[in-house]
Amino acid sequence: MRNKNRWIVVCIVFLVASTLLFAAGTKEDAAKASTELNVVYSGTPQIHEKEYLINEYFKGFEQKYGVKVNVDFVTQSDAITKIRTEQSSQNIVSDIVYVDTANMSPYVQGLWMEDVSSIVSRTGSTYTKMFDDSTHKDGKQYFVPNSFDIYILIANIRALPYLPQGLTRSDVEKGLSWEQYAQWAVNIAKGEGKGKTMLPASKTGSQLLYPMGGMSLAYGGSFPEFTSEGFKQALGVLATIAAGKGFYSEQDQYSAVTDPMNKGDVWLAFSHMAPAGTSYNAAPNNF
């Protein structure tokens, strides 16, 4: 029976890469001669992520190469506006841009970026080709995969008594099926009288796309797309939770699970590691 289920493991590596390269108009020779780099990091990571990036990642680069790195953390939409403005005015200030795969199209289609094919080939490194449709155009490469996101299941210990029949904490740590996850969410709602499972659904800056995409992959779908049978099956899991009134009633007010998890309003979530990890680090005995 177990073999018929699609599985969700506790840690799912979901390669939705942030990427980097030189902005269009910043020539390679100029970059070599410069002692200062201006970086646009889009996506506005959480505070502890910013601290890591500044103190470990960029400072390490400064020390190794003897340059000064200025980092501007901005939203995805603000980054697009900034680079578009620099291109139209021909006042190129930004040297390197970090962009989520979901937001690469304007940069590539607008020809805002330098072709970095020769730079990449000289690194001697092997990069995944799964993002080539986003990073390449007409035989040229404009972005390089740099990092990835991890999505995890996080559960408050108060949710454990509501596990589907026959399951234990050990089973959660090994990995649950999506069907089991949905039943767990419904059980919690029945026992507590309200939904305490969350998918961040804020319309202003949601992390909803990626967990849903991950669910689709579990059923044989691809990413990003919303038409395959796999994606429809994934929606069926969400429909089961919704029918059982398992979702947190205020989840559309949040773009991350951190605050409702910290307050105890949410007990179960499939979330990006950063907001989930923030809750865990604040009170590890609760999870």
Contacts in CASP RR format, 6 or more apart in sequence:
PFRMAT RR
TARGET T0000
AUTHOR 0000-0000-0000
METHOD contacts of the structure
MODEL  1
MRNKNRWIVVCIVFLVASTLLFAAGTKEDAAKASTELNVVYSGTPQIHEK
EYLINEYFKGFEQKYGVKVNVDFVTQSDAITKIRTEQSSQNIVSDIVYVD
TANMSPYVQGLWMEDVSSIVSRTGSTYTKMFDDSTHKDGKQYFVPNSFDI
YILIANIRALPYLPQGLTRSDVEKGLSWEQYAQWAVNIAKGEGKGKTMLP
ASKTGSQLLYPMGGMSLAYGGSFPEFTSEGFKQALGVLATIAAGKGFYSE
QDQYSAVTDPMNKGDVWLAFSHMAPAGTSYNAAPNNF
2 177 0 8 1.000
5 177 0 8 1.000
5 178 0 8 1.000
5 179 0 8 1.000
5 180 0 8 1.000
6 177 0 8 1.000
6 178 0 8 1.000
6 179 0 8 1.000
6 218 0 8 1.000
6 219 0 8 1.000
6 233 0 8 1.000
7 175 0 8 1.000
7 176 0 8 1.000
7 177 0 8 1.000
7 178 0 8 1.000
7 218 0 8 1.000
8 153 0 8 1.000
8 175 0 8 1.000
8 176 0 8 1.000
8 177 0 8 1.000
8 178 0 8 1.000
8 181 0 8 1.000
8 215 0 8 1.000
8 218 0 8 1.000
8 270 0 8 1.000
9 174 0 8 1.000
9 175 0 8 1.000
10 152 0 8 1.000
10 153 0 8 1.000
10 172 0 8 1.000
10 173 0 8 1.000
10 174 0 8 1.000
10 175 0 8 1.000
11 150 0 8 1.000
11 152 0 8 1.000
12 150 0 8 1.000
12 151 0 8 1.000
12 152 0 8 1.000
12 214 0 8 1.000
13 148 0 8 1.000
13 150 0 8 1.000
14 148 0 8 1.000
14 149 0 8 1.000
14 150 0 8 1.000
14 151 0 8 1.000
14 210 0 8 1.000
14 213 0 8 1.000
14 214 0 8 1.000
14 217 0 8 1.000
15 128 0 8 1.000
15 130 0 8 1.000
15 131 0 8 1.000
15 145 0 8 1.000
15 148 0 8 1.000
15 149 0 8 1.000
16 100 0 8 1.000
16 101 0 8 1.000
16 102 0 8 1.000
16 148 0 8 1.000
16 149 0 8 1.000
16 210 0 8 1.000
17 100 0 8 1.000
17 101 0 8 1.000
17 128 0 8 1.000
17 131 0 8 1.000
17 145 0 8 1.000
17 146 0 8 1.000
17 147 0 8 1.000
17 148 0 8 1.000
18 98 0 8 1.000
18 99 0 8 1.000
18 100 0 8 1.000
18 146 0 8 1.000
18 147 0 8 1.000
19 98 0 8 1.000
19 99 0 8 1.000
19 101 0 8 1.000
19 104 0 8 1.000
19 131 0 8 1.000
19 135 0 8 1.000
19 143 0 8 1.000
19 144 0 8 1.000
19 145 0 8 1.000
19 146 0 8 1.000
20 96 0 8 1.000
20 97 0 8 1.000
20 98 0 8 1.000
20 143 0 8 1.000
20 144 0 8 1.000
20 146 0 8 1.000
21 96 0 8 1.000
21 97 0 8 1.000
21 113 0 8 1.000
21 114 0 8 1.000
21 116 0 8 1.000
21 119 0 8 1.000
21 142 0 8 1.000
21 143 0 8 1.000
21 144 0 8 1.000
22 28 0 8 1.000
22 31 0 8 1.000
22 95 0 8 1.000
22 96 0 8 1.000
22 113 0 8 1.000
22 114 0 8 1.000
22 116 0 8 1.000
23 40 0 8 1.000
23 83 0 8 1.000
23 86 0 8 1.000
23 92 0 8 1.000
23 94 0 8 1.000
23 95 0 8 1.000
23 96 0 8 1.000
23 97 0 8 1.000
23 112 0 8 1.000
23 113 0 8 1.000
23 114 0 8 1.000
24 87 0 8 1.000
24 92 0 8 1.000
24 111 0 8 1.000
24 112 0 8 1.000
24 113 0 8 1.000
24 114 0 8 1.000
25 92 0 8 1.000
25 114 0 8 1.000
26 92 0 8 1.000
26 94 0 8 1.000
26 95 0 8 1.000
26 114 0 8 1.000
27 114 0 8 1.000
28 114 0 8 1.000
28 119 0 8 1.000
31 37 0 8 1.000
31 95 0 8 1.000
34 67 0 8 1.000
34 95 0 8 1.000
35 66 0 8 1.000
35 67 0 8 1.000
35 68 0 8 1.000
36 67 0 8 1.000
36 68 0 8 1.000
36 69 0 8 1.000
36 70 0 8 1.000
37 67 0 8 1.000
37 68 0 8 1.000
37 69 0 8 1.000
37 70 0 8 1.000
37 95 0 8 1.000
37 96 0 8 1.000
38 70 0 8 1.000
38 72 0 8 1.000
38 93 0 8 1.000
38 94 0 8 1.000
38 95 0 8 1.000
38 96 0 8 1.000
39 58 0 8 1.000
39 69 0 8 1.000
39 70 0 8 1.000
39 71 0 8 1.000
39 72 0 8 1.000
39 94 0 8 1.000
39 95 0 8 1.000
39 96 0 8 1.000
39 97 0 8 1.000
39 98 0 8 1.000
40 72 0 8 1.000
40 74 0 8 1.000
40 79 0 8 1.000
40 82 0 8 1.000
40 83 0 8 1.000
40 94 0 8 1.000
40 96 0 8 1.000
40 97 0 8 1.000
40 98 0 8 1.000
41 53 0 8 1.000
41 71 0 8 1.000
41 72 0 8 1.000
41 73 0 8 1.000
41 74 0 8 1.000
41 98 0 8 1.000
42 74 0 8 1.000
42 75 0 8 1.000
42 76 0 8 1.000
42 78 0 8 1.000
42 79 0 8 1.000
42 80 0 8 1.000
42 97 0 8 1.000
42 98 0 8 1.000
42 99 0 8 1.000
42 100 0 8 1.000
42 103 0 8 1.000
43 73 0 8 1.000
43 74 0 8 1.000
43 75 0 8 1.000
43 76 0 8 1.000
43 79 0 8 1.000
43 100 0 8 1.000
44 73 0 8 1.000
44 74 0 8 1.000
44 75 0 8 1.000
45 53 0 8 1.000
45 73 0 8 1.000
45 274 0 8 1.000
46 256 0 8 1.000
46 274 0 8 1.000
46 275 0 8 1.000
46 278 0 8 1.000
48 274 0 8 1.000
48 278 0 8 1.000
49 274 0 8 1.000
50 73 0 8 1.000
53 71 0 8 1.000
54 71 0 8 1.000
58 69 0 8 1.000
58 71 0 8 1.000
59 69 0 8 1.000
61 67 0 8 1.000
61 69 0 8 1.000
62 68 0 8 1.000
62 69 0 8 1.000
72 82 0 8 1.000
72 94 0 8 1.000
74 82 0 8 1.000
76 99 0 8 1.000
76 100 0 8 1.000
76 102 0 8 1.000
76 103 0 8 1.000
79 97 0 8 1.000
79 99 0 8 1.000
79 103 0 8 1.000
80 103 0 8 1.000
80 106 0 8 1.000
80 107 0 8 1.000
82 94 0 8 1.000
83 94 0 8 1.000
83 97 0 8 1.000
83 107 0 8 1.000
83 112 0 8 1.000
84 106 0 8 1.000
84 112 0 8 1.000
86 92 0 8 1.000
86 93 0 8 1.000
86 94 0 8 1.000
87 110 0 8 1.000
87 112 0 8 1.000
97 107 0 8 1.000
97 113 0 8 1.000
98 146 0 8 1.000
99 107 0 8 1.000
99 143 0 8 1.000
101 131 0 8 1.000
101 134 0 8 1.000
102 209 0 8 1.000
102 224 0 8 1.000
104 134 0 8 1.000
104 135 0 8 1.000
104 142 0 8 1.000
104 143 0 8 1.000
105 134 0 8 1.000
106 112 0 8 1.000
107 113 0 8 1.000
107 142 0 8 1.000
107 143 0 8 1.000
108 134 0 8 1.000
108 135 0 8 1.000
108 136 0 8 1.000
108 137 0 8 1.000
108 142 0 8 1.000
108 143 0 8 1.000
109 137 0 8 1.000
113 142 0 8 1.000
113 143 0 8 1.000
114 142 0 8 1.000
115 140 0 8 1.000
115 141 0 8 1.000
115 142 0 8 1.000
116 141 0 8 1.000
116 142 0 8 1.000
116 143 0 8 1.000
116 144 0 8 1.000
117 139 0 8 1.000
117 140 0 8 1.000
117 141 0 8 1.000
120 127 0 8 1.000
120 141 0 8 1.000
120 144 0 8 1.000
127 144 0 8 1.000
127 145 0 8 1.000
128 145 0 8 1.000
131 143 0 8 1.000
131 145 0 8 1.000
134 143 0 8 1.000
135 141 0 8 1.000
135 142 0 8 1.000
135 143 0 8 1.000
135 144 0 8 1.000
135 145 0 8 1.000
136 142 0 8 1.000
149 210 0 8 1.000
149 272 0 8 1.000
149 273 0 8 1.000
150 272 0 8 1.000
150 273 0 8 1.000
151 210 0 8 1.000
151 211 0 8 1.000
151 214 0 8 1.000
151 270 0 8 1.000
151 271 0 8 1.000
151 272 0 8 1.000
151 273 0 8 1.000
152 270 0 8 1.000
152 271 0 8 1.000
152 273 0 8 1.000
152 276 0 8 1.000
153 172 0 8 1.000
153 175 0 8 1.000
153 176 0 8 1.000
153 181 0 8 1.000
153 268 0 8 1.000
153 269 0 8 1.000
153 270 0 8 1.000
154 257 0 8 1.000
154 261 0 8 1.000
154 268 0 8 1.000
154 269 0 8 1.000
154 270 0 8 1.000
154 271 0 8 1.000
154 276 0 8 1.000
154 277 0 8 1.000
154 279 0 8 1.000
154 280 0 8 1.000
154 287 0 8 1.000
155 172 0 8 1.000
155 267 0 8 1.000
155 268 0 8 1.000
155 269 0 8 1.000
155 287 0 8 1.000
156 261 0 8 1.000
156 264 0 8 1.000
156 266 0 8 1.000
156 267 0 8 1.000
156 268 0 8 1.000
156 286 0 8 1.000
156 287 0 8 1.000
157 285 0 8 1.000
157 286 0 8 1.000
157 287 0 8 1.000
158 267 0 8 1.000
159 184 0 8 1.000
159 188 0 8 1.000
159 196 0 8 1.000
159 267 0 8 1.000
159 268 0 8 1.000
160 169 0 8 1.000
160 172 0 8 1.000
162 184 0 8 1.000
162 187 0 8 1.000
162 188 0 8 1.000
162 191 0 8 1.000
163 169 0 8 1.000
163 171 0 8 1.000
163 172 0 8 1.000
163 184 0 8 1.000
163 187 0 8 1.000
164 180 0 8 1.000
164 183 0 8 1.000
164 184 0 8 1.000
164 187 0 8 1.000
167 176 0 8 1.000
167 180 0 8 1.000
167 184 0 8 1.000
176 184 0 8 1.000
178 215 0 8 1.000
178 218 0 8 1.000
178 234 0 8 1.000
178 237 0 8 1.000
179 237 0 8 1.000
179 240 0 8 1.000
181 237 0 8 1.000
181 268 0 8 1.000
181 270 0 8 1.000
182 237 0 8 1.000
182 238 0 8 1.000
182 240 0 8 1.000
182 241 0 8 1.000
183 240 0 8 1.000
184 197 0 8 1.000
184 268 0 8 1.000
185 195 0 8 1.000
185 196 0 8 1.000
185 197 0 8 1.000
185 241 0 8 1.000
185 244 0 8 1.000
185 246 0 8 1.000
185 247 0 8 1.000
185 268 0 8 1.000
186 240 0 8 1.000
186 241 0 8 1.000
186 244 0 8 1.000
186 245 0 8 1.000
186 246 0 8 1.000
188 195 0 8 1.000
188 196 0 8 1.000
188 197 0 8 1.000
188 246 0 8 1.000
188 267 0 8 1.000
188 268 0 8 1.000
189 195 0 8 1.000
189 196 0 8 1.000
189 197 0 8 1.000
189 244 0 8 1.000
189 245 0 8 1.000
189 246 0 8 1.000
190 244 0 8 1.000
194 245 0 8 1.000
194 249 0 8 1.000
195 245 0 8 1.000
195 246 0 8 1.000
195 247 0 8 1.000
195 248 0 8 1.000
195 249 0 8 1.000
196 246 0 8 1.000
196 248 0 8 1.000
196 264 0 8 1.000
196 265 0 8 1.000
196 266 0 8 1.000
196 267 0 8 1.000
196 268 0 8 1.000
197 241 0 8 1.000
197 246 0 8 1.000
197 247 0 8 1.000
197 248 0 8 1.000
197 266 0 8 1.000
197 267 0 8 1.000
197 268 0 8 1.000
197 269 0 8 1.000
198 247 0 8 1.000
198 248 0 8 1.000
198 251 0 8 1.000
198 254 0 8 1.000
198 257 0 8 1.000
198 260 0 8 1.000
198 261 0 8 1.000
198 266 0 8 1.000
198 268 0 8 1.000
198 269 0 8 1.000
198 271 0 8 1.000
199 208 0 8 1.000
199 211 0 8 1.000
199 212 0 8 1.000
199 238 0 8 1.000
199 247 0 8 1.000
199 251 0 8 1.000
199 269 0 8 1.000
199 270 0 8 1.000
200 206 0 8 1.000
200 207 0 8 1.000
200 208 0 8 1.000
200 251 0 8 1.000
200 254 0 8 1.000
200 255 0 8 1.000
200 256 0 8 1.000
200 257 0 8 1.000
200 271 0 8 1.000
200 275 0 8 1.000
201 208 0 8 1.000
201 251 0 8 1.000
201 252 0 8 1.000
201 254 0 8 1.000
202 252 0 8 1.000
202 253 0 8 1.000
202 254 0 8 1.000
202 255 0 8 1.000
203 252 0 8 1.000
204 255 0 8 1.000
205 255 0 8 1.000
206 255 0 8 1.000
207 255 0 8 1.000
207 256 0 8 1.000
207 271 0 8 1.000
207 272 0 8 1.000
207 275 0 8 1.000
209 224 0 8 1.000
210 272 0 8 1.000
211 270 0 8 1.000
211 271 0 8 1.000
211 272 0 8 1.000
212 231 0 8 1.000
212 234 0 8 1.000
212 238 0 8 1.000
213 223 0 8 1.000
213 224 0 8 1.000
213 231 0 8 1.000
213 234 0 8 1.000
214 223 0 8 1.000
214 234 0 8 1.000
215 234 0 8 1.000
215 237 0 8 1.000
215 238 0 8 1.000
215 270 0 8 1.000
216 222 0 8 1.000
216 223 0 8 1.000
216 225 0 8 1.000
216 228 0 8 1.000
216 230 0 8 1.000
216 231 0 8 1.000
216 234 0 8 1.000
217 223 0 8 1.000
218 234 0 8 1.000
219 229 0 8 1.000
219 230 0 8 1.000
219 231 0 8 1.000
219 233 0 8 1.000
219 234 0 8 1.000
220 228 0 8 1.000
220 229 0 8 1.000
220 230 0 8 1.000
221 228 0 8 1.000
221 229 0 8 1.000
221 230 0 8 1.000
221 231 0 8 1.000
222 228 0 8 1.000
225 231 0 8 1.000
241 247 0 8 1.000
248 260 0 8 1.000
248 265 0 8 1.000
248 266 0 8 1.000
250 260 0 8 1.000
250 265 0 8 1.000
251 260 0 8 1.000
251 266 0 8 1.000
254 260 0 8 1.000
256 271 0 8 1.000
256 272 0 8 1.000
256 274 0 8 1.000
256 275 0 8 1.000
257 266 0 8 1.000
257 269 0 8 1.000
257 271 0 8 1.000
257 275 0 8 1.000
257 276 0 8 1.000
257 279 0 8 1.000
258 275 0 8 1.000
258 276 0 8 1.000
258 278 0 8 1.000
258 279 0 8 1.000
260 266 0 8 1.000
261 269 0 8 1.000
261 275 0 8 1.000
261 276 0 8 1.000
261 279 0 8 1.000
262 279 0 8 1.000
262 282 0 8 1.000
262 283 0 8 1.000
269 276 0 8 1.000
279 286 0 8 1.000
279 287 0 8 1.000
280 287 0 8 1.000
END
